[in-house]
Amino acid sequence: MYKNVLQSIDNIAIWPVISFAIFFIFFIVLLWWVFSADRKFIDKMKSLPMDNTDPNEIALQNENE
């Protein structure tokens, strides 16, 4: 039944191409962000789970930067 419904849609073959293009563009942008991210930001986020400081202190430090 679903096969017949999908076959009746005009230009159904373009949707897989559009989906692939969206995925590919997202993947390329994500790779670009990973390789161009600031090292200080990465180190800060990496150490955040082990940090025992008060969240209010972190907010004040971020405002001062």
N, C-alpha and C positions, 0 to 999 in steps of 0.2 A: 504494500500500500504506500509506504513512504517513498519507495523508489519512483512510483508513478507521480507522486506529488512533486518531487524534486525535478523530474524530467519535464514537467509542464511549465516550469519557471523559465522565462526567457533569459538568455545569457547566463545560465547557471555556471558555465565553465570559467567565468571570470572571477568568481568568489575565491576559489583556491589560490589563484594568482595574487589577488589582493591580500589574502591572509598571509601568504608567504612573504609578500613585500613588507607588510606591517611587522611581522616577526623579524625579518632580516634587518630592517631599519632600526628596530628597537635593540637588537643584539649588537649592531655596530655602534650605536650611541652609548650603550652600556659599556662596551669595551673601551671606547674613547674616554668615558668618565673614569673608569678604573685606572687607566694608564695616565690620566692627566690630573688626578685628584691630588690635593695638597697633602704632603707627608705628615704635617703637623695635625691635620684633621684626622687622618687615618690612625695615627698613634694615639690621639686623644680618644677616639671611639674604641680603639682596641683595649685601652686600659680602663675604660669606663665601668665595665662589670666588676672589676676588682677594687674599684675606688670606694673608700668608706667615708668620704666626706658628705657633709650635709647638702642636700639638693639646693637649698637656698644659697649656700656659699657658691655653688657652681653657677647659679643664675647671676649672682653679683659679679663673679669673675668674668663671665661672658659679656656683661654690660660694660665692664671696664676695658675690655680688649678692643 
